[in-house]
Amino acid sequence: ELSGLLLGRVDFFLPNNNNKDNELAKERVGSQTVFAWPFPEAATVAKVLKARGNTYAAMGTAPEIWNDMLGLLVNVVPRPWWQNKKFSKFMADFS
């Protein structure tokens, strides 16, 4: 399963686009680490739009340490724990 798997870095700006807003995005956000996350939109949007191919959703956060921590937790914490409501609530409250 992909959920929580670190996928690498993506640009949060458009390459070869020098307009003011894009330059701000490049300066303020730049490239960030993202990880797979089970947003239902990844499956439902493609279905509604009748798009072909594979879809997935990814997200990242700042500061970067939160992405690193999530990646570590996904590798260390057993999958069934994430499905436990008390554990998930604890993690939500912690974050």
Secondary structure, 3 states (H helix, E strand, C coil): CCCCCEEEEEECCCCCCCCHHHHHHHHHCCEEEEEECCCCHHHHHHHHHCCCCCCCCEECCCCHHHHHHHHHHHHHCCHHHHCCHHHHHHHHHHC
